[in-house]
Amino acid sequence: MNPIEQILNHFPILILDGAMATELENYGCNLNDRLWSAKVLMENPELIKKVHSDYFQAGADCAITASYQATIRGYKERGLTEEEAVGLIQRSVQLAAEARDEFWGELEDQSNRPKPLVAASVGPYGAFLSDGSEYRGDYSVSEAELVAFHKDRIEVLIDAGADILACETIPCLAEAKAIVKVLKEFPDVYAWFSFSAKDEHHISDGEKISNCAQWLDEQDQVAAIGINCSAPHIIESLITEVRSQTAKPIIVYPNSGEEYDPTSKTWGEGSSANQFASSTQRWHEAGAQIIGGCCRTTPEDIAGIAAWARK
């Protein structure tokens, strides 16, 4: 059964985790690397498990695995064998599941929240390219190439036991369609699709998000539709656009509102945890049922969601 539907049948909201990379940097990791947090899977996997645990303690009902930038091709370019690459991608799921099971086993009161899910991150083709194209969608590849790229990793993530796939930061409908084509080869698997957006109405490549929602609404294996890694101030309008075209659950997990400067590789000022938490309450009122944070958000931000959601 659709794991998101199972939870939302019993709870009004499903709380996601926040940024993985931000917390890894807070623990001293240097992520200035093409592999980003996928590099930590190679170097210090227990730290990834620690971050998952931090988010569960903060109130998250779902851990998104550290596989966003973990691809077989990317690891092979780093000199690993295919077998080693597959093992690391599987490990991303296992670490999240271990953290979840340990947390749930020690939780005294399980009545006011669901047993958390493990969502396997399926980052876009642009994340593998590491050239910013996940925020443009200007890939010069065919649908068949996108299908082949995604199929290898999706198969590994499913085999590792993920509860659901998190197809995230998708910049163009063409890539979403390619991933749905892969999903059809695994008919028992569900996925959510969240796009990166450029403004209140359009995803990164300029397509209307309402058109994306309309197409995905027809796909049985799509468990939720929404937006991630986008500015908080455009989220409410995007929820309205998605809601106009689908009855599927709406998922939002934007970044903290800080602007990233790719030249200096630094972040500007963002919203405080209090501002973020009050925004998430507005997004829920606007129709989002699955809410969390993306880049630069923290366990404190997730605790802020839990504070109003579990009163």
Disulfide bonds with the S-S distance in Angstrom:
none
